């Protein structure tokens, strides 16, 4: 895998330099008993209470499980960098560890590590998306039959503008689960960003079958139809959104632009007036230029 991001502490956050204190009643217990108690607390979502039990596992047979569950627990507590540090430690553990189902643990590790990296990448930068891609690929080397992993891989590729790789990964997801709406939506992004608009629309409409009232999907369909010059279809979808969500600003703006391009200036102006109320600080200069032209056209018509 790639080298850790130098901006991330590969070990622990400063708040966790000292292991949490294990309850005295467990000081003489075996690592098996300690681990089982930690696992029980974790399954009950008592994450902070579970930490001391995972921290105090000392038997080398539990080393992989220790780091894996510490990573899981810190992520559940929202301490993503600390969790990632423990996930990374697992790579230092030898593959042959007595009593541990190595492939199963490593599969779970790479899934959780990949998703943690994607969360952190939004703050830390694209280098972490590249590492998350490697994690998902390692997971798929172990087991390639989970459509959700292929979808995650595709989404990570999209974030680093590798659209052809994203399309390939997302096609795998859809081969495994043809009605998986999340993959249809994701692949539509990859197709749109690579200017393959008919394919993007096809998959958006597939996603819409499962989520017919989803305004994000509906707005994207309207926007692509508009951008490719299919104004009548764009109008139909924008009006459908406003029937479901009368104050949706994106649909209001899109319908204004559609009607403007259709030469329906009076109707466009009505929606424009509503949009100004919904988004008073709108700042897109190109669209504002169209709005100014719309105002001139309506003024000239009323002055006739």
C-alpha angles and dihedrals in degrees: 000000000000123000116273117266106266089220090064124074105237091205124035138331113251091253090065104049089120123055115243114258117265114226110261092238089068098047093100097036124113121256088249091058092044092050093047091052091050090049091050092052091046092052088053089053091246091137101162090048091050095054099079091054094053093042093055098054104122105166111103089224087068097044095103093044090047096057093039094054094041087054092049093047097048090048090052088052090054094250095126099166092052091047091049090051091057092045089054092052089063090070088066092058114098114250094235104069116159116241096011128109093228099187093048092050094044091049090054090044095055092046093051094040091050094051092045090052091051090054092049093044090068087066104026105040144255096302087079092053087058091053091047088054090055090049093053091047091052090050091050090051087061097041124359100179101089112098091199092062091052088050092051090049091050092051091051090052090052090055091059094042095250094138100163090052089047092052091050093050093046092048087058089053091051093047088057095041112016094185096048099132095193091060091046089054094046095048089049088061092051091049092046094049089051090049094247093136102167090055091046091053092046093057094041089056090049089052089048091060089068095038107030094167098045105128094197090060093041093049092050091051090050091048094050092045088051094046092052092049098254093132098165092057091044089053092049093053095042091052090048091055092050091051088057098034109022094184099045104135096202093054091044091053093045093050090049090054094045093052090046090055090047089054092245093134099161093054091042090053092054091056091043090057090052092047091055089057093047095047109021094167097050108151111178101131096201094052092042088056089056090048091052090051089049090054091051092049093050091046092051092049093051091048093056 
